[in-house]
C-alpha cells in the first residue's frame, strides 16, 4: 500500500469521526431536561415497511371480494342540490374521496382490459366522474358569487373568440405568456389564420349545410317518435311530451296524416 492511499484513508476516517462527534453534541432544549438527539435509536424494520407499502399500493385496486363478481352493487352519483347544501370542508373531503375512487376504478379498468377479462359494473366510473363534475360546478358557483360580491366580476379566466384557418370561431381561455403576441413568431407560424377566402367560404357553406341536415334529421326523428307514441297511447299526457321533446309542436300533430290511424270511422 503506497503512501497516497494510506493518507486518503486516514483523512476519510478523520472526517467521519468529526461528523459523529458533531452530531452527538447537538442537543434539544425545547423539552424538560437536556437530551442528545443521538440517544433516540432509529428502529428499521424492513417487514413493517414493506407491509405498509403493499397496503398503500393495494388502495389502487378494488376489494378482492369484487374481483370475480359479475355485478357490483353501487349507488348513484351526487346531484347538484345535494352538494349545494354542503360546506366547503365537506366538498373538499368529498372531492378527494371521489378522486381516490376514480383512480382505483381506472386502475381496475386498465388491468381488466390488459388481461382481457370482464370488468364488473363499468358504469361506476361514469358516476364518479359525474359526481366530480358536479362538485366542481358547485365550487365554481360559490367562487363566482364571492367574486361578484367583492369585485363585481365573476372571477373566471377570461376568454376570447378567435378565427382559425378554416374560418371557424374558437373560444380560448386567456393565459399569461412570456412573449407578447405581436412578437411571438412561432405562434404566428402555427396559427396563420384564414388564408384562402374562396376555399374558406366554400368550406363554411358545406359545413353549415351539414349542421342543418343533422339538426333537421334530429327534429324529424323526435317528431316521428312522438307521433308513434300518440298513436299507441292516445291518452298520453301532452305536457310531459312537451317537456321531453321541446322541438316538436304537439298541438299541430293532429293535422298530419301520420297521426291518423289506418282505419275508417264507423258510421251508424
VOGUMI-772669 format. One record per residue (C-alpha): residue in one letter; x, y negated, z. Coordinates in pm, 1 decimal. Example, Ala and Ser with C-alpha at 12.3 -4.5 7.8 and 13.67 -1.06 7.14 Angstrom:
2
node r->a, c1->1230.0, c2->450.0, c3->780.0
node r->s, c1->1367.0, c2->106.0, c3->714.0
//
This chain:
268
node r->x, c1->0.0, c2->0.0, c3->0.0
node r->x, c1->150.8, c2->-329.2, c3->-104.0
node r->x, c1->162.5, c2->-646.1, c3->99.6
node r->x, c1->-110.9, c2->-827.5, c3->-102.7
node r->x, c1->-374.3, c2->-560.5, c3->-35.0
node r->x, c1->-284.5, c2->-545.7, c3->332.3
node r->x, c1->-316.7, c2->-923.1, c3->363.0
node r->x, c1->-652.3, c2->-923.3, c3->186.2
node r->x, c1->-792.8, c2->-655.0, c3->416.1
node r->x, c1->-667.8, c2->-843.7, c3->721.0
node r->x, c1->-836.6, c2->-1169.7, c3->618.1
node r->x, c1->-1164.8, c2->-987.1, c3->538.1
node r->x, c1->-1168.4, c2->-823.2, c3->879.2
node r->x, c1->-1094.1, c2->-1157.8, c3->1045.8
node r->x, c1->-1379.3, c2->-1324.4, c3->856.1
node r->x, c1->-1627.4, c2->-1052.8, c3->956.4
node r->x, c1->-1519.7, c2->-1075.9, c3->1320.7
node r->x, c1->-1564.4, c2->-1454.0, c3->1322.1
node r->x, c1->-1915.7, c2->-1419.9, c3->1180.8
node r->x, c1->-2011.9, c2->-1167.0, c3->1450.1
node r->x, c1->-1876.3, c2->-1385.7, c3->1728.8
node r->x, c1->-2055.6, c2->-1692.4, c3->1592.3
node r->x, c1->-2384.3, c2->-1500.4, c3->1566.0
node r->x, c1->-2360.8, c2->-1373.3, c3->1924.9
node r->x, c1->-2302.2, c2->-1721.9, c3->2064.5
node r->x, c1->-2626.5, c2->-1861.4, c3->1916.2
node r->x, c1->-2886.7, c2->-1883.3, c3->2190.7
node r->x, c1->-3252.4, c2->-1989.9, c3->2211.4
node r->x, c1->-3373.2, c2->-2230.0, c3->2479.0
node r->x, c1->-3744.3, c2->-2250.8, c3->2393.1
node r->x, c1->-3839.9, c2->-1985.9, c3->2647.5
node r->x, c1->-3770.5, c2->-1948.3, c3->3015.3
node r->x, c1->-3423.3, c2->-1813.5, c3->3055.1
node r->x, c1->-3143.1, c2->-1814.1, c3->2804.8
node r->x, c1->-3128.6, c2->-1507.5, c3->2585.5
node r->x, c1->-2899.1, c2->-1435.1, c3->2295.3
node r->x, c1->-3054.4, c2->-1356.4, c3->1960.3
node r->x, c1->-2832.5, c2->-1053.5, c3->1922.3
node r->x, c1->-2994.4, c2->-887.0, c3->2227.4
node r->x, c1->-3312.8, c2->-820.5, c3->2025.1
node r->x, c1->-3249.1, c2->-495.1, c3->1837.9
node r->x, c1->-3380.0, c2->-453.2, c3->1485.7
node r->x, c1->-3562.7, c2->-121.9, c3->1454.0
node r->x, c1->-3560.0, c2->5.0, c3->1098.0
node r->x, c1->-3795.1, c2->294.2, c3->1034.9
node r->x, c1->-3796.4, c2->396.9, c3->671.6
node r->x, c1->-4100.0, c2->622.2, c3->708.1
node r->x, c1->-4315.1, c2->341.8, c3->851.6
node r->x, c1->-4211.6, c2->100.6, c3->578.4
node r->x, c1->-4284.3, c2->349.9, c3->301.0
node r->x, c1->-4619.6, c2->431.9, c3->455.9
node r->x, c1->-4711.6, c2->63.0, c3->475.0
node r->x, c1->-4607.3, c2->3.6, c3->112.7
node r->x, c1->-4807.4, c2->301.8, c3->-11.0
node r->x, c1->-5109.8, c2->188.7, c3->185.5
node r->x, c1->-5098.0, c2->-157.3, c3->28.4
node r->x, c1->-5043.5, c2->-16.9, c3->-318.9
node r->x, c1->-5347.1, c2->208.0, c3->-282.2
node r->x, c1->-5561.3, c2->-103.9, c3->-238.5
node r->x, c1->-5534.3, c2->-145.5, c3->-616.5
node r->x, c1->-5727.1, c2->181.3, c3->-657.9
node r->x, c1->-6080.0, c2->279.5, c3->-572.8
node r->x, c1->-6171.1, c2->504.2, c3->-282.9
node r->x, c1->-6068.0, c2->863.5, c3->-350.6
node r->x, c1->-6420.5, c2->992.0, c3->-299.6
node r->x, c1->-6529.5, c2->791.6, c3->-608.5
node r->x, c1->-6261.2, c2->924.5, c3->-841.9
node r->x, c1->-6456.0, c2->1226.2, c3->-966.8
node r->x, c1->-6803.7, c2->1077.0, c3->-942.8
node r->x, c1->-7021.1, c2->1016.1, c3->-1247.7
node r->x, c1->-7207.7, c2->727.4, c3->-1086.5
node r->x, c1->-7101.1, c2->491.1, c3->-807.8
node r->x, c1->-7368.5, c2->305.9, c3->-615.7
node r->x, c1->-7320.1, c2->-69.3, c3->-615.8
node r->x, c1->-7519.6, c2->-384.2, c3->-569.4
node r->x, c1->-7598.9, c2->-678.6, c3->-789.1
node r->x, c1->-7388.7, c2->-987.2, c3->-845.4
node r->x, c1->-7402.6, c2->-1300.3, c3->-631.3
node r->x, c1->-7655.0, c2->-1555.9, c3->-755.8
node r->x, c1->-7621.9, c2->-1934.3, c3->-756.4
node r->x, c1->-7899.4, c2->-2004.0, c3->-498.7
node r->x, c1->-7729.5, c2->-1767.0, c3->-254.6
node r->x, c1->-7389.9, c2->-1928.7, c3->-298.7
node r->x, c1->-7512.4, c2->-2286.9, c3->-269.5
node r->x, c1->-7613.2, c2->-2237.4, c3->96.3
node r->x, c1->-7269.5, c2->-2107.4, c3->197.8
node r->x, c1->-6990.7, c2->-2318.0, c3->341.7
node r->x, c1->-6662.9, c2->-2388.1, c3->167.1
node r->x, c1->-6481.9, c2->-2149.0, c3->400.6
node r->x, c1->-6720.7, c2->-1866.7, c3->317.2
node r->x, c1->-6683.3, c2->-1935.1, c3->-54.5
node r->x, c1->-6305.2, c2->-1931.6, c3->-17.2
node r->x, c1->-6313.7, c2->-1593.6, c3->158.4
node r->x, c1->-6565.2, c2->-1453.3, c3->-88.3
node r->x, c1->-6350.8, c2->-1563.7, c3->-381.9
node r->x, c1->-6050.3, c2->-1363.7, c3->-261.8
node r->x, c1->-6266.4, c2->-1062.1, c3->-183.3
node r->x, c1->-6401.1, c2->-1071.2, c3->-538.6
node r->x, c1->-6051.6, c2->-1126.6, c3->-675.5
node r->x, c1->-5924.8, c2->-819.8, c3->-491.6
node r->x, c1->-6222.5, c2->-616.9, c3->-612.7
node r->x, c1->-6169.0, c2->-731.7, c3->-970.3
node r->x, c1->-5801.3, c2->-631.1, c3->-962.7
node r->x, c1->-5896.8, c2->-289.9, c3->-828.6
node r->x, c1->-6161.7, c2->-234.9, c3->-1095.4
node r->x, c1->-5931.1, c2->-348.6, c3->-1374.1
node r->x, c1->-5664.3, c2->-108.1, c3->-1249.1
node r->x, c1->-5912.5, c2->179.0, c3->-1244.2
node r->x, c1->-6036.1, c2->88.7, c3->-1591.0
node r->x, c1->-5682.0, c2->89.0, c3->-1727.1
node r->x, c1->-5592.3, c2->420.1, c3->-1563.5
node r->x, c1->-5907.5, c2->594.1, c3->-1684.2
node r->x, c1->-5850.1, c2->460.6, c3->-2034.0
node r->x, c1->-5489.5, c2->578.8, c3->-2026.6
node r->x, c1->-5590.1, c2->926.0, c3->-1909.1
node r->x, c1->-5886.8, c2->944.6, c3->-2149.6
node r->x, c1->-6128.2, c2->1000.6, c3->-1863.9
node r->x, c1->-6479.0, c2->878.6, c3->-1788.6
node r->x, c1->-6490.8, c2->575.8, c3->-1559.7
node r->x, c1->-6796.8, c2->576.4, c3->-1334.9
node r->x, c1->-7020.2, c2->266.1, c3->-1340.2
node r->x, c1->-6815.9, c2->31.5, c3->-1560.1
node r->x, c1->-7076.8, c2->-241.7, c3->-1510.1
node r->x, c1->-6924.2, c2->-311.6, c3->-1169.7
node r->x, c1->-6650.1, c2->-515.8, c3->-1332.7
node r->x, c1->-6902.7, c2->-731.8, c3->-1518.6
node r->x, c1->-7095.4, c2->-800.4, c3->-1199.2
node r->x, c1->-6779.3, c2->-900.2, c3->-1015.0
node r->x, c1->-6683.0, c2->-1136.5, c3->-1297.6
node r->x, c1->-7032.4, c2->-1288.9, c3->-1294.6
node r->x, c1->-7004.1, c2->-1342.0, c3->-919.5
node r->x, c1->-6665.9, c2->-1513.2, c3->-958.2
node r->x, c1->-6806.5, c2->-1733.3, c3->-1231.6
node r->x, c1->-7097.9, c2->-1834.4, c3->-1007.4
node r->x, c1->-6862.4, c2->-1911.9, c3->-718.6
node r->x, c1->-6654.3, c2->-2133.0, c3->-945.0
node r->x, c1->-6970.5, c2->-2306.9, c3->-1067.8
node r->x, c1->-7080.5, c2->-2387.5, c3->-711.8
node r->x, c1->-6735.1, c2->-2518.7, c3->-618.5
node r->x, c1->-6725.5, c2->-2742.2, c3->-925.2
node r->x, c1->-7073.2, c2->-2872.4, c3->-844.4
node r->x, c1->-6957.7, c2->-2974.3, c3->-497.7
node r->x, c1->-6638.9, c2->-3132.1, c3->-629.4
node r->x, c1->-6836.8, c2->-3323.8, c3->-889.1
node r->x, c1->-7082.7, c2->-3451.4, c3->-627.8
node r->x, c1->-6799.4, c2->-3556.3, c3->-395.8
node r->x, c1->-6604.1, c2->-3743.4, c3->-663.0
node r->x, c1->-6914.5, c2->-3914.2, c3->-798.3
node r->x, c1->-6994.5, c2->-4036.6, c3->-447.7
node r->x, c1->-6640.5, c2->-4153.2, c3->-371.5
node r->x, c1->-6509.8, c2->-4278.0, c3->-706.5
node r->x, c1->-6810.8, c2->-4287.9, c3->-938.8
node r->x, c1->-6651.7, c2->-4027.2, c3->-1169.1
node r->x, c1->-6717.1, c2->-3656.6, c3->-1198.9
node r->x, c1->-6358.2, c2->-3557.5, c3->-1121.2
node r->x, c1->-6337.9, c2->-3315.7, c3->-1413.7
node r->x, c1->-6047.6, c2->-3306.6, c3->-1655.0
node r->x, c1->-6132.6, c2->-3549.9, c3->-1937.6
node r->x, c1->-6197.5, c2->-3400.5, c3->-2279.7
node r->x, c1->-6150.6, c2->-3538.3, c3->-2627.9
node r->x, c1->-6300.2, c2->-3436.8, c3->-2962.9
node r->x, c1->-6053.4, c2->-3367.6, c3->-3243.1
node r->x, c1->-6099.2, c2->-3260.7, c3->-3604.2
node r->x, c1->-5884.4, c2->-2968.4, c3->-3712.6
node r->x, c1->-5753.2, c2->-2892.8, c3->-4059.7
node r->x, c1->-6080.4, c2->-2715.4, c3->-4153.7
node r->x, c1->-6291.3, c2->-3019.3, c3->-4069.6
node r->x, c1->-6443.1, c2->-2861.4, c3->-3757.7
node r->x, c1->-6468.1, c2->-3063.9, c3->-3439.8
node r->x, c1->-6290.0, c2->-2909.8, c3->-3141.7
node r->x, c1->-6325.6, c2->-3014.1, c3->-2779.2
node r->x, c1->-5992.7, c2->-3009.7, c3->-2597.1
node r->x, c1->-5905.7, c2->-3091.5, c3->-2240.1
node r->x, c1->-5651.1, c2->-3363.7, c3->-2183.8
node r->x, c1->-5328.8, c2->-3285.4, c3->-2003.0
node r->x, c1->-5005.5, c2->-3464.8, c3->-1935.5
node r->x, c1->-4725.5, c2->-3445.3, c3->-2191.5
node r->x, c1->-4363.3, c2->-3539.4, c3->-2165.6
node r->x, c1->-4355.9, c2->-3674.0, c3->-2521.9
node r->x, c1->-4622.2, c2->-3919.0, c3->-2648.6
node r->x, c1->-4846.1, c2->-3802.1, c3->-2930.0
node r->x, c1->-4709.0, c2->-4054.0, c3->-3178.8
node r->x, c1->-4351.5, c2->-3929.2, c3->-3121.9
node r->x, c1->-4423.5, c2->-3557.4, c3->-3098.3
node r->x, c1->-4313.7, c2->-3439.8, c3->-3441.5
node r->x, c1->-4351.4, c2->-3068.9, c3->-3361.2
node r->x, c1->-4715.5, c2->-3107.6, c3->-3258.6
node r->x, c1->-4797.3, c2->-3311.0, c3->-3569.2
node r->x, c1->-4642.2, c2->-3043.0, c3->-3789.3
node r->x, c1->-4853.6, c2->-2769.4, c3->-3627.4
node r->x, c1->-5171.8, c2->-2982.1, c3->-3631.3
node r->x, c1->-5174.3, c2->-3163.7, c3->-3965.0
node r->x, c1->-5548.4, c2->-3235.5, c3->-3962.8
node r->x, c1->-5772.4, c2->-3238.7, c3->-4272.5
node r->x, c1->-5556.7, c2->-3223.2, c3->-4584.9
node r->x, c1->-5764.1, c2->-3141.1, c3->-4893.4
node r->x, c1->-6100.8, c2->-3314.6, c3->-4859.5
node r->x, c1->-6255.0, c2->-3131.9, c3->-5156.3
node r->x, c1->-6185.1, c2->-2785.7, c3->-5014.0
node r->x, c1->-6279.8, c2->-2902.7, c3->-4667.9
node r->x, c1->-6623.4, c2->-3028.2, c3->-4779.3
node r->x, c1->-6687.0, c2->-2705.7, c3->-4970.3
node r->x, c1->-6596.5, c2->-2501.0, c3->-4663.9
node r->x, c1->-6819.2, c2->-2711.4, c3->-4436.4
node r->x, c1->-7109.7, c2->-2672.0, c3->-4676.8
node r->x, c1->-7080.1, c2->-2292.7, c3->-4675.8
node r->x, c1->-7024.0, c2->-2290.1, c3->-4300.1
node r->x, c1->-7339.8, c2->-2491.6, c3->-4231.2
node r->x, c1->-7534.4, c2->-2269.0, c3->-4470.5
node r->x, c1->-7417.3, c2->-1958.0, c3->-4287.1
node r->x, c1->-7513.0, c2->-2102.4, c3->-3947.0
node r->x, c1->-7853.7, c2->-2200.0, c3->-4081.1
node r->x, c1->-7919.0, c2->-1848.5, c3->-4212.8
node r->x, c1->-7813.4, c2->-1692.9, c3->-3882.0
node r->x, c1->-8044.9, c2->-1926.4, c3->-3691.2
node r->x, c1->-8330.9, c2->-1863.3, c3->-3933.7
node r->x, c1->-8298.5, c2->-1484.9, c3->-3911.4
node r->x, c1->-8291.7, c2->-1505.5, c3->-3534.3
node r->x, c1->-8615.5, c2->-1705.9, c3->-3531.6
node r->x, c1->-8779.0, c2->-1461.7, c3->-3773.4
node r->x, c1->-8681.8, c2->-1164.0, c3->-3558.3
node r->x, c1->-8823.5, c2->-1329.0, c3->-3247.8
node r->x, c1->-9147.1, c2->-1421.6, c3->-3427.9
node r->x, c1->-9197.3, c2->-1071.6, c3->-3569.2
node r->x, c1->-9129.6, c2->-919.9, c3->-3228.9
node r->x, c1->-9391.9, c2->-1143.4, c3->-3067.2
node r->x, c1->-9641.6, c2->-1050.5, c3->-3340.8
node r->x, c1->-9586.1, c2->-680.1, c3->-3276.0
node r->x, c1->-9631.1, c2->-732.3, c3->-2903.2
node r->x, c1->-9957.7, c2->-919.2, c3->-2951.0
node r->x, c1->-10087.8, c2->-657.6, c3->-3192.3
node r->x, c1->-10019.3, c2->-379.8, c3->-2942.5
node r->x, c1->-10121.2, c2->-576.9, c3->-2633.3
node r->x, c1->-10384.9, c2->-838.8, c3->-2725.7
node r->x, c1->-10434.4, c2->-938.5, c3->-2359.7
node r->x, c1->-10068.9, c2->-1022.9, c3->-2303.3
node r->x, c1->-10005.8, c2->-1345.6, c3->-2111.6
node r->x, c1->-9920.2, c2->-1622.1, c3->-2359.7
node r->x, c1->-9737.2, c2->-1836.2, c3->-2104.4
node r->x, c1->-9484.4, c2->-1562.5, c3->-2036.4
node r->x, c1->-9421.9, c2->-1522.2, c3->-2408.6
node r->x, c1->-9368.9, c2->-1896.5, c3->-2446.9
node r->x, c1->-9109.8, c2->-1894.6, c3->-2169.3
node r->x, c1->-8923.3, c2->-1594.7, c3->-2310.0
node r->x, c1->-8947.4, c2->-1699.4, c3->-2676.5
node r->x, c1->-8947.2, c2->-2081.8, c3->-2683.2
node r->x, c1->-8866.5, c2->-2092.9, c3->-3056.4
node r->x, c1->-9192.3, c2->-1915.9, c3->-3151.1
node r->x, c1->-9511.4, c2->-2116.5, c3->-3195.1
node r->x, c1->-9750.7, c2->-1863.9, c3->-3044.8
node r->x, c1->-10059.6, c2->-2080.6, c3->-3094.2
node r->x, c1->-10022.0, c2->-2068.2, c3->-3473.9
node r->x, c1->-9950.4, c2->-1696.2, c3->-3499.9
node r->x, c1->-10320.9, c2->-1610.9, c3->-3517.5
node r->x, c1->-10342.3, c2->-1767.1, c3->-3862.5
node r->x, c1->-10085.4, c2->-1532.4, c3->-4015.2
node r->x, c1->-10177.8, c2->-1213.3, c3->-4195.4
node r->x, c1->-9917.8, c2->-1015.3, c3->-3999.3
node r->x, c1->-10102.2, c2->-1089.2, c3->-3679.1
node r->x, c1->-10422.5, c2->-926.7, c3->-3800.9
node r->x, c1->-10450.6, c2->-550.8, c3->-3771.8
node r->x, c1->-10509.6, c2->-310.0, c3->-4059.4
node r->x, c1->-10878.6, c2->-262.1, c3->-4000.9
node r->x, c1->-11214.8, c2->-401.7, c3->-4110.6
node r->x, c1->-11458.6, c2->-552.7, c3->-3865.9
node r->x, c1->-11775.1, c2->-351.0, c3->-3825.8
node r->x, c1->-12084.7, c2->-533.7, c3->-3949.1
node r->x, c1->-12415.6, c2->-439.5, c3->-3788.1
//
